[in-house]
Amino acid sequence: MTQKLSIIKIGGNVIENKTELSKFLKLFADFDGFKILVHGGGKLATQLATKLGIESKMVDGRRITDAETLEVITMVYAGLTNKNIVAQLQANKCNAIGLSGADGNAILAHKRPVEEIDYGFAGDVDGVNKKMISKLLKADLTPVFCAMSHDGHGQLLNTNADTIAAEVAIHMSSFYDTTLYYCFEKKGVLKDISDEDSVIAQIDNPSYTKLLSEGIIADGMIPKIDNCFNAIERGVEKVCIGHHSMLDSKNELFTTITI
């Protein structure tokens, strides 16, 4: 019987809220079975960049990562945010190990080619070192990945945390029954944005097409859902989107993505 593995991605809105982060990390630490945490930290990086007099440039919600910005996100993602999370998990008796994609050659990527926009030192994932990650899990260590990869030639790269979570889940699915959880501030994908409880319980390909045509799923939610379907089509067992309270077995209000 194949063992289960949960890959859980947490966003910046929770990371910035000490109370919510504490609640989430308690739920994560108590979550059964093998698990991996992936986190962003973009808002904190923007705040530090501002303090240092470095302008943060965004295009369609994606950060332009020049050399100075890369230094800032390395400090925030791989340093401050990652180690704070690891320390709090240790306090919750979860033996976590903080990693970037460079550690253990975990996540290899290439610098995004310049087309209409030059995203700078942004990375698109090529591969995940699933054997190394599996060794950590079997050693009772819980990997905590920040949103950074590397190119194998000494260059760190800023990489979207949603994408890292999906790619890790996809690659690990050859060893485990993987479930991918995207935790954010809403209870799930909402039918009515003004009604917090109008959660769409399940989305498959036909219903997704309908929701797109009706404009119910739009803007920033589209790439997130596309990421979910990509993961399902490439071997991930199940993808769930919702508030981090969905990690509590008593909470049944979240969205599940299926084929």
N, C-alpha and C positions, 0 to 999 in steps of 0.2 A: 504493500500500500504506500503510495507516494505521500510524503509529508507535506503539510501545509505551510505556506510562507505568506506573510502579510507585508506589503510595502505601503507605507503610510506617508503621504506628503502633507506638510503643514505650511500655511502661508504666512506672510508678513503681518497681517492684521492680528493674528494670535500671538506671534512672537513679540510684538510691541506691547501687548497687554499682559503685564506680569501675573495678574489674577487668572486670566484665561489660559495663559501658557502653563501655569502651575497645575490647573485642572486637567489640561490636555496631557501633560507629561505623567501625571498620576494614572490617568486612563491608559496611556500607552504602556507604562511600566507594568500595569496589571493585565495587559492584553495577552492572552494565551498563545503559546507556540512561537516558532521562529518569526522574527519581525525585523524590518529595516525602516529607519526613519530618514526622510529626505526633507530638507528645509530650504527656504529662500532667505530673505532678509533685505530686500531691495529698499524699503523705506528707511531703514537704519543707515544703509549705505549712502542714500541720498542726503540724509541729515548730516552725516560726517563729512561728506564731500562739500556741503554748503559751509560747514564750520572751517574747512580748510581752504575755502575760496575756489573750489573746483566746480565748474558748472556741470550739472547733470542733464544730458541730452537724451530725450526719448522720442521714438518714432513708432506710432501705433502700439504703444505700451511696451515696446522693446527698448532696452538701454543701448545707447551707443557707447561702446567700451574702448576709450582711448587708453594710452599707457598709464596716465595718472589715475583714471577711474579704476583700472584693473588693480592698481595698488590698494585703493580704498576698499574695493569689494573683497579682495583677498584678506585684508585686515578684519573686515566685518563678518564675511561669510565663514571663512575657514578659521578665523580667530575668535573674536568676541562672541558671536552668536553661537557658533558650533560648540565652543568649550563651556559656555553657560548652560546650554542644553545638556551636554554630557554630564556636567557636575550635578545638575538637578536630577537627572536620571539615576546617577549613583546614589543620591540621597533617597531615591525611591526604590533602592535595591535592584536596579536594572543595570547590569554590567555593560555599559555602553562604551563604544570606541568611536571617536570622532575622526572623520575622513574627508579628504577632497578626492577628486578623481585621479590625482597624481599618486596618492598613497596606495602602495601595493599594485600600481598600474591598474587601478580599479576601473576608470572610465577614460577611454581613449577617444579623442575627437580631432576634427580638423577645423582650422579657422574658416569661418563662413566666407565663401567667395563674394567678392564685390560685384553686385549687379546694379540695380537702381540706387541702392543705399549701401554705404560702407559702415557695417556694424562694428568695425574695429576688431578687438580681441574677443569676439563671440565664437563659441564652439558648437559645432553640430556633431552629435555622437556617432562614432564608428563602431565601437565595441565595448563590452563590459567583461571584466575578468571574473566570470562566474565561479570558477574553481577557487580562487582566492577568497571571494565573499562567502562561499559555502564552507570553507575551512574555518572562517571566523565564527559563523553560525554554529558549527559543530563544536567549537571550543567554548560555547556558551557566551559569546560576545555579541552584542547588538550593534551593528553598524549604524552610524548617524552621518549621512552624507550632506555636505553643503553643495550649493549650486555651482560647482567648479569642476572642470575637466582639464585634461592636458593633451598635448599633441605628440608626445613621445620624443620630442626634440628639445625639451627644456622650457616649453612655453605653456604657461597656465592660460586657461580660457574660461570666460564667463559663459555659463550654459544654463538655459531655462530649467528651473527646478521641476516643473510639470513634466518636461521631456526627460530629465534624468530619472524621475520616478517611473515613468512609462518604460524607458529602455532597460532599467534594472529589472523591472517586473517581467518584461518580455524575455530577457536573456536567462533569468533565473527559472523561468517556466519549464526549461528542459530538465531541471532537477526536482522541482517542487510544484505542487498545485498552488499557483500564485493568485492572490487577490490584491487589487490595487485600490487604495482609499485616497481620494482627494478631499482633504478637510479644508473648509473655508468658513466664512462667517454666516452663510445662509444654511437653512436646514436641508437644502437639496436644490435641484433644478425646479424653479417655480413656474406654475402656469400663469399666475398673476403676480407681477413683481411687487405690488402693493400689499399682497396677502402672504405673510411669512409662512402660513401653514398650507399653502396651495402647492404642496410638493408633488411632483410627478414621480410616482413610485417606480416606474420602469420605462426605459426607453430602448427600443430596438431600431433597426434600420428603417423600416417603413414609418414608424411613428416619428422618428427624427426628421425624415423628409417632410412630413406633414407639419411638424412644429416649426421647422425652418420657413416653410411657405406661409405659415400664419404669422410669422414674426415673433412667436413666443420665445424661441431661442434666437438670440441675436448678439451682435457685438463681441465682447470678450469671452462670452460663453461658447462661441462657435469653435475656436481653436482648442478649448479645453475638452469639449465633447469629441472633436475629431481625434484628439490624442487618445481618448478612451476607446474609440472604435478601432484605432490602429493597434492598441494593446490587445484588445479582444481577438482581432483578426490574426495576430501574430503569437497566440498561445496563452495569453493570460486568461485565467478561469472566469474572473468576475471583476468588474470595476464599480466602485461605489463613490458617490459624490454627496457631501453633506457637511453639517456641523460636526465638530470633533466629538460631540456627545454620541454620535452613531457608533463609536467604539464601545459604548456601554451596551451590553447585551439586552438591556431592558428598553432601549430606544429603537423603535422600528421606523422612524420617520426620516428617510433619506432616499436618494435616487440610485437605482441599480441600472447599469448599462449592459445590455446583452445583444447578441447578434440577431 
